[in-house]
Amino acid sequence: MTERQYWISVASKDHLDAAVESALVVFGPGRDSAAARPARGDWVASYAPAETMDRDTPVRRFVAMAQIDDDTPESRPVSDGGQAMSRRATYHHDRDADIYDLLNAFSFVTDRSHWGVHFHRSLFEVTKDDMLAIARAMGVDGRKL
């Protein structure tokens, strides 16, 4: 058995809300390789920089945390009429978590003035300690991780 991995996905809040309702983790259009990276049992914390893809209203919060339930991604229709790669998942969060409250806890943020550069990717791997910090902030029992 491979060691569990931990990921942060980045998408607009409206897409993430729809994904949670459908018990899916979504990845951007054409993101086949990103969607294939997490394995069954891996954890994904979903970060919303803005309310919509137009980045009209800033959110800057982790809005969902899930554990991957399947082995391969599938292309599914999304609310804007396009297709997105997704994975089946079980969600575990109780509340959103403000990114600014977590920046000092993240191993990958070495310069707070440039923290946003990490969130320009649709998916990136983080340490278990990074995920535990997010889990605590979202009301998730860290023993599940």
C-alpha positions in Angstrom: 0.0 0.0 0.0 1.3 3.4 -0.9 1.6 6.2 1.7 -1.3 8.6 1.8 -0.8 12.0 0.2 -2.3 15.4 0.8 -3.3 17.9 -1.8 -4.6 21.4 -2.1 -6.9 22.1 -5.1 -7.8 25.6 -6.3 -11.1 26.5 -7.9 -13.8 29.1 -7.7 -16.3 28.9 -4.8 -19.3 28.4 -7.0 -17.6 25.3 -8.7 -16.5 24.0 -5.3 -20.0 24.4 -3.8 -21.4 22.4 -6.7 -18.7 19.7 -6.3 -19.5 19.3 -2.6 -23.2 18.9 -3.3 -22.4 16.2 -5.9 -19.8 14.4 -3.7 -17.0 15.2 -6.2 -13.6 16.8 -6.1 -13.4 18.9 -9.4 -10.3 20.0 -11.3 -10.2 22.6 -14.0 -11.1 21.9 -17.7 -8.5 19.8 -19.4 -6.7 19.0 -16.2 -6.6 15.2 -16.8 -3.1 14.9 -15.3 -4.0 16.8 -12.1 -7.2 14.8 -11.6 -5.2 11.5 -11.9 -2.6 12.5 -9.3 -4.5 11.8 -6.0 -5.0 8.2 -5.2 -7.9 6.5 -3.4 -7.7 7.5 0.3 -5.7 10.7 -0.3 -7.1 14.0 1.2 -7.8 17.2 -0.8 -8.4 20.6 0.8 -10.2 22.9 -1.7 -9.2 26.6 -1.7 -11.4 29.2 -3.3 -9.6 32.4 -4.3 -12.8 34.0 -5.5 -16.6 33.5 -5.8 -16.5 32.8 -9.6 -14.0 32.2 -12.3 -14.2 35.9 -13.2 -12.5 36.6 -9.8 -15.1 39.2 -9.2 -15.5 38.8 -5.4 -12.5 37.6 -3.4 -13.1 34.6 -1.0 -9.6 33.5 0.0 -10.8 30.6 2.1 -10.6 26.8 2.2 -14.2 25.8 1.6 -14.1 22.0 1.5 -12.0 19.0 2.6 -12.5 15.5 1.2 -11.0 12.1 1.0 -10.8 10.5 -2.5 -13.1 7.5 -2.9 -12.3 6.2 -6.4 -9.3 5.1 -8.5 -9.6 7.1 -11.7 -10.9 10.5 -12.8 -14.0 11.0 -15.0 -15.0 13.9 -17.2 -18.3 15.3 -16.1 -20.5 18.3 -17.1 -20.2 21.4 -14.9 -22.5 24.3 -14.3 -21.1 26.6 -17.0 -21.9 24.0 -19.7 -18.3 22.7 -20.0 -16.6 19.6 -18.9 -14.3 19.1 -15.9 -12.3 16.2 -14.6 -13.5 15.0 -11.2 -13.1 12.3 -8.6 -15.7 10.8 -6.2 -15.1 11.9 -2.6 -16.4 12.0 0.9 -16.5 15.4 2.5 -15.6 16.0 6.1 -15.4 19.7 6.9 -17.6 21.7 9.3 -16.6 25.3 8.4 -14.6 27.4 6.0 -11.1 28.5 7.0 -9.5 31.8 6.2 -6.2 31.5 4.3 -4.6 34.4 6.3 -5.1 32.5 9.6 -3.1 29.5 8.2 -0.2 31.1 6.3 2.3 30.9 9.3 1.5 27.1 9.7 2.3 26.2 6.1 5.7 24.6 5.3 5.5 25.8 1.7 5.0 29.5 2.5 8.4 30.9 3.2 7.6 34.6 2.4 4.1 35.8 3.5 4.3 38.7 1.0 4.3 36.1 -1.9 2.1 33.4 -0.5 -0.4 33.6 -3.4 2.1 32.2 -6.0 1.5 28.7 -4.7 -2.2 29.0 -5.4 -1.8 29.7 -9.1 -1.8 25.9 -9.7 -5.0 23.9 -9.9 -3.5 21.2 -7.6 -0.4 20.8 -5.5 0.9 18.4 -2.9 1.4 19.5 0.7 2.7 17.8 3.9 0.6 16.0 6.4 1.3 18.8 8.9 0.0 21.4 6.4 -3.1 19.4 5.9 -3.5 19.0 9.7 -3.4 22.7 10.1 -6.2 23.1 7.5 -8.2 20.3 9.1 -8.1 21.9 12.6 -9.2 25.2 11.1 -12.1 23.5 9.3 -13.2 21.4 12.3 -12.0 18.1 10.9 -10.7 15.5 13.3 -7.0 15.2 12.5 -7.0 11.5 13.5 -8.9 10.8 10.2 -5.9 12.0 8.2 
